Amino acid sequence: MLRASLLAAARSTRMRSLVEAVPVTRSVVERFVAGAATPDAVRVVRELTADGRRVTLDHLGEDTTDTTQAARTAEAYSALLGALSGEGLAAGADVSVKLSAVGQFLPVDGEKVALENARKICVAAADAGATVTLDMEDHTTTDSTLGILRELRVDFPWVGAVLQAYLARTEADCVDLSGPGSRVRLCKGAYAEPASVAYQDKSEVDKSYVRCLGVLMRGKGYPMVASHDPRMIAIAEHLVVDSGRKADDHEFQMLYGIRPDEQRRIAADGAAMRVYVPYGDEWYGYFMRRLAERPANMTFFLRGLATK
Ligand code: FAD
């Protein structure tokens, strides 16, 4: 119930102005977001990579209906990749791109514009020695996002995608995307989805996650295990052994600010551990999804309010 309300609020402009006006919000947001500008992102990348963690960076923003804003987002990614290159931090880095931030929802030619902007980001990533992963948004965008992925992979075969275990279709998508060269980040899914397309029960989502993980681990691609859930991580570690995978042909991923000790534990054990680092001003939707995910995050926020 709370999750559904918070996810609905994540898309409400009225709630957005209310939450952004609360004085304590900024300090809570800082726990999950690297900062507002490119130098903030670069600083956090330097800190994380110093102890062996890898990074994927998200220039925050989504659902734009403005062509200029979509182009600006693509430029921001290019600038970021240039800044990381300049600091010797780009090789092996990844950027996570929401297609709705680069034009997918524009009223005219949205998919075409998103593809063109995503291509520009891929060119900048290729120049920097980095990779690109397409984030997955709500289920109405899944076919469009996978279609754009296919187009991008013709020229940039290393572009990765995200699949969400809460969707009933995802096991089949995992089969489709388990071929050689395919990079798939498997997560549980962060949006409010109807029962017609998504498992509603947490245990059903977890079972789906394990089935999907099995498909990806037995496949020929590069699985990216994105979860903070100790059970999912333990199962993934078993599947790595069972399927004979080596340290360089899969990775674990977590969000910035969440379970940092476990992130360091995984990296110290010799596995690849990548941290998803969001930065920028447009933190509202991302922040609300983090609150929805975990009541403890909400408590942390409310406690901050009470002490103000
Ligand atoms: P949950 O089911 O939320 O939690 C299970 C258990 O994990 C908890 O009981 C607890 O033991 C532990 N845990 C979870 N959070 C915490 C915490 N804050 N502190 C301590 N323990 C905790 N979603 C999308 O829809 N699209 C995307 O493109 C996308 N990209 C992502 C990229 C990355 C790298 C990651 C990590 C997640 C991404 N997500 C994305 C979000 C994802 O779908 C989930 O909403 C989110 O990861 C929460 O699910 P979970 O697997 O961590 O476990």
py3Dmol code that shows the C-alpha trace and the ligand (Angstrom):
import py3Dmol

protein = """\
ATOM      1  CA  MET A   1       0.000   0.000   0.000  1.00  0.00           C
ATOM      2  CA  LEU A   2       2.778   2.434   1.046  1.00  0.00           C
ATOM      3  CA  ARG A   3       4.866   1.240  -1.907  1.00  0.00           C
ATOM      4  CA  ALA A   4       2.014   1.885  -4.344  1.00  0.00           C
ATOM      5  CA  SER A   5       1.399   5.379  -2.920  1.00  0.00           C
ATOM      6  CA  LEU A   6       5.076   6.317  -3.078  1.00  0.00           C
ATOM      7  CA  LEU A   7       5.388   5.021  -6.639  1.00  0.00           C
ATOM      8  CA  ALA A   8       2.297   7.014  -7.655  1.00  0.00           C
ATOM      9  CA  ALA A   9       3.833  10.070  -5.959  1.00  0.00           C
ATOM     10  CA  ALA A  10       7.038   9.489  -7.946  1.00  0.00           C
ATOM     11  CA  ARG A  11       5.102  10.536 -11.058  1.00  0.00           C
ATOM     12  CA  SER A  12       3.159  13.433  -9.505  1.00  0.00           C
ATOM     13  CA  THR A  13       4.375  16.977 -10.222  1.00  0.00           C
ATOM     14  CA  ARG A  14       2.385  18.297  -7.251  1.00  0.00           C
ATOM     15  CA  MET A  15       4.044  15.873  -4.826  1.00  0.00           C
ATOM     16  CA  ARG A  16       7.361  16.679  -6.417  1.00  0.00           C
ATOM     17  CA  SER A  17       7.182  20.370  -5.495  1.00  0.00           C
ATOM     18  CA  LEU A  18       6.050  19.471  -1.962  1.00  0.00           C
ATOM     19  CA  VAL A  19       8.875  16.967  -1.361  1.00  0.00           C
ATOM     20  CA  GLU A  20      11.510  19.220  -2.928  1.00  0.00           C
ATOM     21  CA  ALA A  21      10.428  22.067  -0.634  1.00  0.00           C
ATOM     22  CA  VAL A  22      11.030  20.042   2.556  1.00  0.00           C
ATOM     23  CA  PRO A  23      14.326  21.335   4.034  1.00  0.00           C
ATOM     24  CA  VAL A  24      15.581  17.946   5.223  1.00  0.00           C
ATOM     25  CA  THR A  25      15.097  16.256   1.859  1.00  0.00           C
ATOM     26  CA  ARG A  26      18.458  17.370   0.474  1.00  0.00           C
ATOM     27  CA  SER A  27      20.476  15.710   3.254  1.00  0.00           C
ATOM     28  CA  VAL A  28      18.557  12.441   2.865  1.00  0.00           C
ATOM     29  CA  VAL A  29      18.933  12.560  -0.917  1.00  0.00           C
ATOM     30  CA  GLU A  30      22.709  12.881  -0.534  1.00  0.00           C
ATOM     31  CA  ARG A  31      22.765   9.350   0.852  1.00  0.00           C
ATOM     32  CA  PHE A  32      21.625   8.000  -2.516  1.00  0.00           C
ATOM     33  CA  VAL A  33      22.824  10.609  -5.033  1.00  0.00           C
ATOM     34  CA  ALA A  34      26.468  11.545  -5.711  1.00  0.00           C
ATOM     35  CA  GLY A  35      25.803  15.268  -6.158  1.00  0.00           C
ATOM     36  CA  ALA A  36      24.438  17.744  -8.655  1.00  0.00           C
ATOM     37  CA  ALA A  37      27.291  18.228 -11.127  1.00  0.00           C
ATOM     38  CA  THR A  38      29.855  16.303 -13.193  1.00  0.00           C
ATOM     39  CA  PRO A  39      32.761  17.001 -10.748  1.00  0.00           C
ATOM     40  CA  ASP A  40      30.661  15.417  -7.948  1.00  0.00           C
ATOM     41  CA  ALA A  41      30.225  12.282 -10.043  1.00  0.00           C
ATOM     42  CA  VAL A  42      33.932  12.181 -10.892  1.00  0.00           C
ATOM     43  CA  ARG A  43      34.853  12.523  -7.190  1.00  0.00           C
ATOM     44  CA  VAL A  44      32.597   9.607  -6.232  1.00  0.00           C
ATOM     45  CA  VAL A  45      33.986   7.466  -9.068  1.00  0.00           C
ATOM     46  CA  ARG A  46      37.488   8.126  -7.771  1.00  0.00           C
ATOM     47  CA  GLU A  47      36.458   7.075  -4.237  1.00  0.00           C
ATOM     48  CA  LEU A  48      34.659   3.895  -5.333  1.00  0.00           C
ATOM     49  CA  THR A  49      37.292   2.719  -7.790  1.00  0.00           C
ATOM     50  CA  ALA A  50      40.039   3.257  -5.185  1.00  0.00           C
ATOM     51  CA  ASP A  51      38.913   0.093  -3.381  1.00  0.00           C
ATOM     52  CA  GLY A  52      38.307  -1.990  -6.489  1.00  0.00           C
ATOM     53  CA  ARG A  53      34.641  -1.255  -7.158  1.00  0.00           C
ATOM     54  CA  ARG A  54      33.472  -0.428 -10.683  1.00  0.00           C
ATOM     55  CA  VAL A  55      30.852   2.153 -11.570  1.00  0.00           C
ATOM     56  CA  THR A  56      27.891   2.824 -13.797  1.00  0.00           C
ATOM     57  CA  LEU A  57      26.734   6.444 -13.841  1.00  0.00           C
ATOM     58  CA  ASP A  58      23.192   7.714 -14.273  1.00  0.00           C
ATOM     59  CA  HIS A  59      22.683  11.360 -15.244  1.00  0.00           C
ATOM     60  CA  LEU A  60      19.373  11.752 -13.425  1.00  0.00           C
ATOM     61  CA  GLY A  61      16.259  12.621 -15.404  1.00  0.00           C
ATOM     62  CA  GLU A  62      13.377  10.794 -17.025  1.00  0.00           C
ATOM     63  CA  ASP A  63      10.141  11.210 -18.951  1.00  0.00           C
ATOM     64  CA  THR A  64      11.175  14.299 -20.864  1.00  0.00           C
ATOM     65  CA  THR A  65       8.787  15.655 -23.500  1.00  0.00           C
ATOM     66  CA  ASP A  66      11.198  18.359 -24.619  1.00  0.00           C
ATOM     67  CA  THR A  67      13.554  17.761 -27.569  1.00  0.00           C
ATOM     68  CA  THR A  68      16.134  20.268 -26.330  1.00  0.00           C
ATOM     69  CA  GLN A  69      16.204  18.675 -22.877  1.00  0.00           C
ATOM     70  CA  ALA A  70      16.655  15.234 -24.472  1.00  0.00           C
ATOM     71  CA  ALA A  71      19.640  16.515 -26.485  1.00  0.00           C
ATOM     72  CA  ARG A  72      21.087  18.174 -23.351  1.00  0.00           C
ATOM     73  CA  THR A  73      20.961  14.889 -21.491  1.00  0.00           C
ATOM     74  CA  ALA A  74      22.949  13.181 -24.265  1.00  0.00           C
ATOM     75  CA  GLU A  75      25.470  16.041 -24.145  1.00  0.00           C
ATOM     76  CA  ALA A  76      25.740  15.686 -20.355  1.00  0.00           C
ATOM     77  CA  TYR A  77      26.701  12.012 -20.783  1.00  0.00           C
ATOM     78  CA  SER A  78      29.344  12.941 -23.388  1.00  0.00           C
ATOM     79  CA  ALA A  79      30.732  15.631 -21.066  1.00  0.00           C
ATOM     80  CA  LEU A  80      30.832  13.166 -18.186  1.00  0.00           C
ATOM     81  CA  LEU A  81      32.650  10.547 -20.270  1.00  0.00           C
ATOM     82  CA  GLY A  82      35.131  13.247 -21.401  1.00  0.00           C
ATOM     83  CA  ALA A  83      35.721  14.302 -17.774  1.00  0.00           C
ATOM     84  CA  LEU A  84      36.257  10.686 -16.674  1.00  0.00           C
ATOM     85  CA  SER A  85      38.704  10.172 -19.554  1.00  0.00           C
ATOM     86  CA  GLY A  86      40.602  13.297 -18.558  1.00  0.00           C
ATOM     87  CA  GLU A  87      41.032  11.861 -15.052  1.00  0.00           C
ATOM     88  CA  GLY A  88      42.008   8.389 -16.297  1.00  0.00           C
ATOM     89  CA  LEU A  89      38.789   6.907 -14.846  1.00  0.00           C
ATOM     90  CA  ALA A  90      36.792   6.058 -17.973  1.00  0.00           C
ATOM     91  CA  ALA A  91      38.249   2.695 -18.981  1.00  0.00           C
ATOM     92  CA  GLY A  92      35.932  -0.027 -17.683  1.00  0.00           C
ATOM     93  CA  ALA A  93      33.304   2.474 -16.521  1.00  0.00           C
ATOM     94  CA  ASP A  94      29.703   2.207 -17.698  1.00  0.00           C
ATOM     95  CA  VAL A  95      26.900   4.725 -18.095  1.00  0.00           C
ATOM     96  CA  SER A  96      23.257   3.856 -17.439  1.00  0.00           C
ATOM     97  CA  VAL A  97      20.817   5.615 -19.743  1.00  0.00           C
ATOM     98  CA  LYS A  98      17.050   5.979 -19.385  1.00  0.00           C
ATOM     99  CA  LEU A  99      15.667   6.237 -22.910  1.00  0.00           C
ATOM    100  CA  SER A 100      12.789   8.381 -21.608  1.00  0.00           C
ATOM    101  CA  ALA A 101      15.415  10.988 -20.653  1.00  0.00           C
ATOM    102  CA  VAL A 102      16.772  11.159 -24.212  1.00  0.00           C
ATOM    103  CA  GLY A 103      13.480  11.396 -26.086  1.00  0.00           C
ATOM    104  CA  GLN A 104      11.536   8.096 -26.037  1.00  0.00           C
ATOM    105  CA  PHE A 105       8.337   9.887 -24.865  1.00  0.00           C
ATOM    106  CA  LEU A 106       8.496  12.851 -27.243  1.00  0.00           C
ATOM    107  CA  PRO A 107       5.128  13.248 -28.956  1.00  0.00           C
ATOM    108  CA  VAL A 108       6.733  13.171 -32.417  1.00  0.00           C
ATOM    109  CA  ASP A 109       9.432  10.676 -33.481  1.00  0.00           C
ATOM    110  CA  GLY A 110      10.229   9.823 -29.847  1.00  0.00           C
ATOM    111  CA  GLU A 111      11.870   6.462 -30.525  1.00  0.00           C
ATOM    112  CA  LYS A 112      13.881   7.864 -33.431  1.00  0.00           C
ATOM    113  CA  VAL A 113      15.200  10.778 -31.335  1.00  0.00           C
ATOM    114  CA  ALA A 114      15.977   8.462 -28.397  1.00  0.00           C
ATOM    115  CA  LEU A 115      17.905   6.134 -30.725  1.00  0.00           C
ATOM    116  CA  GLU A 116      19.902   9.033 -32.196  1.00  0.00           C
ATOM    117  CA  ASN A 117      20.733  10.460 -28.767  1.00  0.00           C
ATOM    118  CA  ALA A 118      21.628   7.007 -27.417  1.00  0.00           C
ATOM    119  CA  ARG A 119      23.928   6.539 -30.433  1.00  0.00           C
ATOM    120  CA  LYS A 120      25.768   9.760 -29.569  1.00  0.00           C
ATOM    121  CA  ILE A 121      26.275   8.481 -26.021  1.00  0.00           C
ATOM    122  CA  CYS A 122      27.565   5.166 -27.403  1.00  0.00           C
ATOM    123  CA  VAL A 123      30.083   6.987 -29.633  1.00  0.00           C
ATOM    124  CA  ALA A 124      31.344   8.987 -26.617  1.00  0.00           C
ATOM    125  CA  ALA A 125      31.530   5.793 -24.540  1.00  0.00           C
ATOM    126  CA  ALA A 126      33.440   3.934 -27.263  1.00  0.00           C
ATOM    127  CA  ASP A 127      35.953   6.827 -27.480  1.00  0.00           C
ATOM    128  CA  ALA A 128      36.420   6.721 -23.705  1.00  0.00           C
ATOM    129  CA  GLY A 129      36.731   2.913 -23.424  1.00  0.00           C
ATOM    130  CA  ALA A 130      33.481   2.732 -21.465  1.00  0.00           C
ATOM    131  CA  THR A 131      30.198   0.869 -22.026  1.00  0.00           C
ATOM    132  CA  VAL A 132      26.499   1.788 -22.008  1.00  0.00           C
ATOM    133  CA  THR A 133      23.575   0.027 -20.340  1.00  0.00           C
ATOM    134  CA  LEU A 134      19.958   0.924 -21.133  1.00  0.00           C
ATOM    135  CA  ASP A 135      17.952   1.191 -17.907  1.00  0.00           C
ATOM    136  CA  MET A 136      14.468  -0.346 -18.030  1.00  0.00           C
ATOM    137  CA  GLU A 137      11.468   1.772 -17.108  1.00  0.00           C
ATOM    138  CA  ASP A 138       7.806   0.794 -16.782  1.00  0.00           C
ATOM    139  CA  HIS A 139       6.393  -2.112 -18.804  1.00  0.00           C
ATOM    140  CA  THR A 140       4.884   0.124 -21.497  1.00  0.00           C
ATOM    141  CA  THR A 141       8.458   0.866 -22.628  1.00  0.00           C
ATOM    142  CA  THR A 142       9.910  -2.664 -22.600  1.00  0.00           C
ATOM    143  CA  ASP A 143       9.345  -3.530 -26.282  1.00  0.00           C
ATOM    144  CA  SER A 144      10.515  -0.102 -27.429  1.00  0.00           C
ATOM    145  CA  THR A 145      13.648  -0.263 -25.248  1.00  0.00           C
ATOM    146  CA  LEU A 146      14.551  -3.783 -26.421  1.00  0.00           C
ATOM    147  CA  GLY A 147      13.969  -2.661 -30.035  1.00  0.00           C
ATOM    148  CA  ILE A 148      16.363   0.273 -29.595  1.00  0.00           C
ATOM    149  CA  LEU A 149      18.846  -2.077 -27.884  1.00  0.00           C
ATOM    150  CA  ARG A 150      18.793  -4.328 -30.979  1.00  0.00           C
ATOM    151  CA  GLU A 151      19.478  -1.352 -33.267  1.00  0.00           C
ATOM    152  CA  LEU A 152      22.320  -0.051 -31.095  1.00  0.00           C
ATOM    153  CA  ARG A 153      23.954  -3.471 -30.818  1.00  0.00           C
ATOM    154  CA  VAL A 154      24.447  -3.608 -34.599  1.00  0.00           C
ATOM    155  CA  ASP A 155      27.176  -0.942 -34.251  1.00  0.00           C
ATOM    156  CA  PHE A 156      27.929  -1.226 -30.524  1.00  0.00           C
ATOM    157  CA  PRO A 157      27.589  -4.916 -29.632  1.00  0.00           C
ATOM    158  CA  TRP A 158      28.579  -4.249 -26.007  1.00  0.00           C
ATOM    159  CA  VAL A 159      25.481  -2.186 -25.174  1.00  0.00           C
ATOM    160  CA  GLY A 160      23.661  -3.803 -22.259  1.00  0.00           C
ATOM    161  CA  ALA A 161      20.037  -3.873 -21.144  1.00  0.00           C
ATOM    162  CA  VAL A 162      18.112  -4.302 -17.911  1.00  0.00           C
ATOM    163  CA  LEU A 163      15.453  -6.962 -17.410  1.00  0.00           C
ATOM    164  CA  GLN A 164      13.004  -6.879 -14.502  1.00  0.00           C
ATOM    165  CA  ALA A 165      12.141 -10.159 -12.759  1.00  0.00           C
ATOM    166  CA  TYR A 166       8.706  -8.889 -11.656  1.00  0.00           C
ATOM    167  CA  LEU A 167       7.461  -8.960 -15.265  1.00  0.00           C
ATOM    168  CA  ALA A 168       5.948 -12.270 -16.381  1.00  0.00           C
ATOM    169  CA  ARG A 169       7.608 -11.922 -19.804  1.00  0.00           C
ATOM    170  CA  THR A 170      11.152 -11.612 -18.438  1.00  0.00           C
ATOM    171  CA  GLU A 171      12.148 -15.279 -18.329  1.00  0.00           C
ATOM    172  CA  ALA A 172      11.531 -15.432 -22.106  1.00  0.00           C
ATOM    173  CA  ASP A 173      13.429 -12.152 -22.593  1.00  0.00           C
ATOM    174  CA  CYS A 174      16.353 -13.669 -20.651  1.00  0.00           C
ATOM    175  CA  VAL A 175      16.391 -16.613 -23.074  1.00  0.00           C
ATOM    176  CA  ASP A 176      16.403 -14.188 -26.038  1.00  0.00           C
ATOM    177  CA  LEU A 177      19.216 -12.132 -24.526  1.00  0.00           C
ATOM    178  CA  SER A 178      21.439 -14.952 -23.266  1.00  0.00           C
ATOM    179  CA  GLY A 179      23.553 -15.236 -26.423  1.00  0.00           C
ATOM    180  CA  PRO A 180      27.253 -14.433 -26.858  1.00  0.00           C
ATOM    181  CA  GLY A 181      28.191 -10.793 -26.178  1.00  0.00           C
ATOM    182  CA  SER A 182      24.872  -9.951 -24.558  1.00  0.00           C
ATOM    183  CA  ARG A 183      25.131  -7.934 -21.321  1.00  0.00           C
ATOM    184  CA  VAL A 184      22.025  -8.191 -19.153  1.00  0.00           C
ATOM    185  CA  ARG A 185      21.470  -6.545 -15.787  1.00  0.00           C
ATOM    186  CA  LEU A 186      18.831  -8.520 -13.905  1.00  0.00           C
ATOM    187  CA  CYS A 187      16.911  -6.577 -11.246  1.00  0.00           C
ATOM    188  CA  LYS A 188      13.593  -7.181  -9.494  1.00  0.00           C
ATOM    189  CA  GLY A 189      11.923  -4.034 -10.904  1.00  0.00           C
ATOM    190  CA  ALA A 190      11.132  -0.675  -9.339  1.00  0.00           C
ATOM    191  CA  TYR A 191       7.855   0.570 -10.890  1.00  0.00           C
ATOM    192  CA  ALA A 192       4.168   0.121 -10.010  1.00  0.00           C
ATOM    193  CA  GLU A 193       2.971  -2.552 -12.455  1.00  0.00           C
ATOM    194  CA  PRO A 194      -0.475  -4.148 -12.879  1.00  0.00           C
ATOM    195  CA  ALA A 195      -1.203  -7.821 -12.186  1.00  0.00           C
ATOM    196  CA  SER A 196      -1.888  -8.317 -15.910  1.00  0.00           C
ATOM    197  CA  VAL A 197       1.860  -8.092 -16.609  1.00  0.00           C
ATOM    198  CA  ALA A 198       3.723  -8.411 -13.308  1.00  0.00           C
ATOM    199  CA  TYR A 199       3.952 -10.700 -10.281  1.00  0.00           C
ATOM    200  CA  GLN A 200       2.488  -8.842  -7.309  1.00  0.00           C
ATOM    201  CA  ASP A 201       3.668 -11.152  -4.569  1.00  0.00           C
ATOM    202  CA  LYS A 202       7.233 -10.594  -3.340  1.00  0.00           C
ATOM    203  CA  SER A 203       7.923 -14.344  -3.148  1.00  0.00           C
ATOM    204  CA  GLU A 204       6.762 -14.771  -6.784  1.00  0.00           C
ATOM    205  CA  VAL A 205       9.132 -11.975  -7.830  1.00  0.00           C
ATOM    206  CA  ASP A 206      11.994 -13.670  -5.962  1.00  0.00           C
ATOM    207  CA  LYS A 207      11.230 -17.044  -7.600  1.00  0.00           C
ATOM    208  CA  SER A 208      11.176 -15.378 -11.001  1.00  0.00           C
ATOM    209  CA  TYR A 209      14.498 -13.670 -10.202  1.00  0.00           C
ATOM    210  CA  VAL A 210      16.081 -17.055  -9.437  1.00  0.00           C
ATOM    211  CA  ARG A 211      14.683 -18.642 -12.645  1.00  0.00           C
ATOM    212  CA  CYS A 212      15.915 -15.714 -14.752  1.00  0.00           C
ATOM    213  CA  LEU A 213      19.312 -15.790 -13.061  1.00  0.00           C
ATOM    214  CA  GLY A 214      19.573 -19.508 -13.922  1.00  0.00           C
ATOM    215  CA  VAL A 215      18.856 -18.780 -17.596  1.00  0.00           C
ATOM    216  CA  LEU A 216      21.448 -15.990 -17.743  1.00  0.00           C
ATOM    217  CA  MET A 217      24.135 -17.897 -15.827  1.00  0.00           C
ATOM    218  CA  ARG A 218      23.727 -20.968 -18.049  1.00  0.00           C
ATOM    219  CA  GLY A 219      23.709 -18.776 -21.158  1.00  0.00           C
ATOM    220  CA  LYS A 220      26.622 -17.391 -23.148  1.00  0.00           C
ATOM    221  CA  GLY A 221      26.239 -13.708 -22.268  1.00  0.00           C
ATOM    222  CA  TYR A 222      27.495 -11.546 -19.416  1.00  0.00           C
ATOM    223  CA  PRO A 223      25.034 -11.577 -16.468  1.00  0.00           C
ATOM    224  CA  MET A 224      24.936  -8.539 -14.178  1.00  0.00           C
ATOM    225  CA  VAL A 225      23.321  -9.449 -10.861  1.00  0.00           C
ATOM    226  CA  ALA A 226      21.678  -6.239  -9.595  1.00  0.00           C
ATOM    227  CA  SER A 227      20.272  -6.815  -6.129  1.00  0.00           C
ATOM    228  CA  HIS A 228      20.907  -5.976  -2.484  1.00  0.00           C
ATOM    229  CA  ASP A 229      19.052  -9.091  -1.382  1.00  0.00           C
ATOM    230  CA  PRO A 230      21.401 -11.442   0.555  1.00  0.00           C
ATOM    231  CA  ARG A 231      19.422 -14.485  -0.660  1.00  0.00           C
ATOM    232  CA  MET A 232      19.654 -13.516  -4.329  1.00  0.00           C
ATOM    233  CA  ILE A 233      23.364 -12.785  -3.974  1.00  0.00           C
ATOM    234  CA  ALA A 234      24.026 -16.142  -2.281  1.00  0.00           C
ATOM    235  CA  ILE A 235      22.054 -17.983  -5.001  1.00  0.00           C
ATOM    236  CA  ALA A 236      23.950 -16.083  -7.703  1.00  0.00           C
ATOM    237  CA  GLU A 237      27.256 -17.045  -6.095  1.00  0.00           C
ATOM    238  CA  HIS A 238      26.193 -20.736  -6.176  1.00  0.00           C
ATOM    239  CA  LEU A 239      25.070 -20.471  -9.795  1.00  0.00           C
ATOM    240  CA  VAL A 240      28.421 -18.925 -10.738  1.00  0.00           C
ATOM    241  CA  VAL A 241      30.181 -22.020  -9.371  1.00  0.00           C
ATOM    242  CA  ASP A 242      27.649 -24.491 -10.867  1.00  0.00           C
ATOM    243  CA  SER A 243      27.842 -22.940 -14.322  1.00  0.00           C
ATOM    244  CA  GLY A 244      31.645 -22.779 -14.252  1.00  0.00           C
ATOM    245  CA  ARG A 245      31.751 -19.009 -14.679  1.00  0.00           C
ATOM    246  CA  LYS A 246      34.970 -17.113 -14.013  1.00  0.00           C
ATOM    247  CA  ALA A 247      35.387 -13.792 -12.183  1.00  0.00           C
ATOM    248  CA  ASP A 248      35.540 -11.864 -15.454  1.00  0.00           C
ATOM    249  CA  ASP A 249      32.357 -13.165 -17.094  1.00  0.00           C
ATOM    250  CA  HIS A 250      29.685 -11.846 -14.743  1.00  0.00           C
ATOM    251  CA  GLU A 251      29.314  -9.099 -12.172  1.00  0.00           C
ATOM    252  CA  PHE A 252      27.335  -7.950  -9.144  1.00  0.00           C
ATOM    253  CA  GLN A 253      25.736  -4.519  -9.002  1.00  0.00           C
ATOM    254  CA  MET A 254      24.259  -2.387  -6.214  1.00  0.00           C
ATOM    255  CA  LEU A 255      23.036   1.171  -5.860  1.00  0.00           C
ATOM    256  CA  TYR A 256      25.208   3.958  -4.472  1.00  0.00           C
ATOM    257  CA  GLY A 257      24.696   4.323  -0.717  1.00  0.00           C
ATOM    258  CA  ILE A 258      23.109   0.902  -0.227  1.00  0.00           C
ATOM    259  CA  ARG A 259      24.977  -1.902   1.578  1.00  0.00           C
ATOM    260  CA  PRO A 260      28.448  -0.397   0.986  1.00  0.00           C
ATOM    261  CA  ASP A 261      30.090  -2.977   3.304  1.00  0.00           C
ATOM    262  CA  GLU A 262      28.630  -5.814   1.246  1.00  0.00           C
ATOM    263  CA  GLN A 263      29.818  -4.059  -1.928  1.00  0.00           C
ATOM    264  CA  ARG A 264      33.358  -4.005  -0.522  1.00  0.00           C
ATOM    265  CA  ARG A 265      33.069  -7.632   0.663  1.00  0.00           C
ATOM    266  CA  ILE A 266      32.125  -8.837  -2.836  1.00  0.00           C
ATOM    267  CA  ALA A 267      34.931  -6.837  -4.480  1.00  0.00           C
ATOM    268  CA  ALA A 268      37.461  -8.065  -1.892  1.00  0.00           C
ATOM    269  CA  ASP A 269      36.382 -11.676  -2.571  1.00  0.00           C
ATOM    270  CA  GLY A 270      37.577 -11.193  -6.162  1.00  0.00           C
ATOM    271  CA  ALA A 271      34.246 -10.785  -7.967  1.00  0.00           C
ATOM    272  CA  ALA A 272      33.416  -7.771 -10.109  1.00  0.00           C
ATOM    273  CA  MET A 273      31.242  -5.337  -8.127  1.00  0.00           C
ATOM    274  CA  ARG A 274      29.737  -2.349  -9.913  1.00  0.00           C
ATOM    275  CA  VAL A 275      28.018   0.536  -8.135  1.00  0.00           C
ATOM    276  CA  TYR A 276      25.198   2.457  -9.817  1.00  0.00           C
ATOM    277  CA  VAL A 277      25.954   6.140  -9.183  1.00  0.00           C
ATOM    278  CA  PRO A 278      23.186   8.658  -9.915  1.00  0.00           C
ATOM    279  CA  TYR A 279      24.038  12.353 -10.081  1.00  0.00           C
ATOM    280  CA  GLY A 280      22.317  15.555 -11.183  1.00  0.00           C
ATOM    281  CA  ASP A 281      19.431  17.771 -10.134  1.00  0.00           C
ATOM    282  CA  GLU A 282      16.563  15.589 -11.296  1.00  0.00           C
ATOM    283  CA  TRP A 283      16.662  13.240  -8.310  1.00  0.00           C
ATOM    284  CA  TYR A 284      12.964  13.233  -7.414  1.00  0.00           C
ATOM    285  CA  GLY A 285      11.726  10.091  -9.257  1.00  0.00           C
ATOM    286  CA  TYR A 286      14.847   8.094  -8.367  1.00  0.00           C
ATOM    287  CA  PHE A 287      14.603   9.101  -4.697  1.00  0.00           C
ATOM    288  CA  MET A 288      10.896   8.231  -4.422  1.00  0.00           C
ATOM    289  CA  ARG A 289      11.527   4.754  -5.894  1.00  0.00           C
ATOM    290  CA  ARG A 290      14.222   4.186  -3.221  1.00  0.00           C
ATOM    291  CA  LEU A 291      11.746   5.216  -0.491  1.00  0.00           C
ATOM    292  CA  ALA A 292       9.130   2.868  -1.957  1.00  0.00           C
ATOM    293  CA  GLU A 293      11.554  -0.053  -1.973  1.00  0.00           C
ATOM    294  CA  ARG A 294      12.307  -0.131   1.680  1.00  0.00           C
ATOM    295  CA  PRO A 295      10.283   1.073   4.684  1.00  0.00           C
ATOM    296  CA  ALA A 296      13.580   1.722   6.538  1.00  0.00           C
ATOM    297  CA  ASN A 297      14.477   4.386   3.953  1.00  0.00           C
ATOM    298  CA  MET A 298      11.113   6.035   4.597  1.00  0.00           C
ATOM    299  CA  THR A 299      11.689   5.899   8.370  1.00  0.00           C
ATOM    300  CA  PHE A 300      15.076   7.553   7.885  1.00  0.00           C
ATOM    301  CA  PHE A 301      13.395  10.340   5.893  1.00  0.00           C
ATOM    302  CA  LEU A 302      10.584  10.846   8.437  1.00  0.00           C
ATOM    303  CA  ARG A 303      13.012  10.806  11.363  1.00  0.00           C
ATOM    304  CA  GLY A 304      14.937  13.608   9.660  1.00  0.00           C
ATOM    305  CA  LEU A 305      11.684  15.572   9.297  1.00  0.00           C
ATOM    306  CA  ALA A 306      10.808  15.088  12.964  1.00  0.00           C
ATOM    307  CA  THR A 307      14.162  16.435  14.146  1.00  0.00           C
ATOM    308  CA  LYS A 308      13.935  19.608  12.035  1.00  0.00           C
TER     309      LYS A 308
END
"""
ligand_1 = """\
53
FAD
P 14.497 -6.026 -2.208
O 13.443 -7.045 -2.506
O 14.129 -4.572 -2.258
O 15.102 -6.295 -0.789
C 15.425 -7.620 -0.392
C 16.398 -7.604 0.753
O 17.613 -6.940 0.368
C 15.912 -6.854 1.966
O 15.029 -7.628 2.740
C 17.238 -6.559 2.667
O 17.719 -7.707 3.308
C 18.159 -6.250 1.507
N 18.155 -4.808 1.231
C 17.469 -4.155 0.265
N 17.693 -2.821 0.356
C 18.512 -2.637 1.408
C 19.076 -1.501 2.043
N 18.823 -0.252 1.611
N 19.896 -1.691 3.089
C 20.147 -2.924 3.565
N 19.603 -4.050 3.027
C 18.804 -3.908 1.979
N 14.906 -1.158 -11.424
C 14.253 -0.964 -12.587
O 13.031 -1.100 -12.657
N 14.958 -0.595 -13.722
C 16.308 -0.461 -13.729
O 16.889 -0.148 -14.777
C 17.011 -0.696 -12.509
N 18.351 -0.597 -12.447
C 18.989 -0.980 -11.290
C 20.380 -1.008 -11.252
C 21.033 -1.495 -10.150
C 22.531 -1.569 -10.156
C 20.293 -1.948 -9.011
C 20.982 -2.516 -7.810
C 18.926 -1.861 -9.015
C 18.266 -1.364 -10.128
N 16.877 -1.281 -10.157
C 16.238 -1.042 -11.350
C 16.095 -1.377 -8.892
C 15.600 -2.786 -8.636
O 14.614 -3.131 -9.570
C 14.991 -2.924 -7.231
O 13.920 -2.040 -7.085
C 15.978 -2.655 -6.114
O 17.256 -3.124 -6.401
C 15.476 -3.344 -4.833
O 15.437 -4.739 -5.021
P 16.491 -5.741 -4.327
O 16.790 -6.833 -5.280
O 17.673 -4.965 -3.903
O 15.760 -6.379 -3.105
"""
view = py3Dmol.view(width=600, height=400)
view.addModel(protein, "pdb")
view.setStyle({"model": 0}, {"cartoon": {"style": "trace"}})
view.addModel(ligand_1, "xyz")
view.setStyle({"model": 1}, {"stick": {}})
view.zoomTo()
view.show()
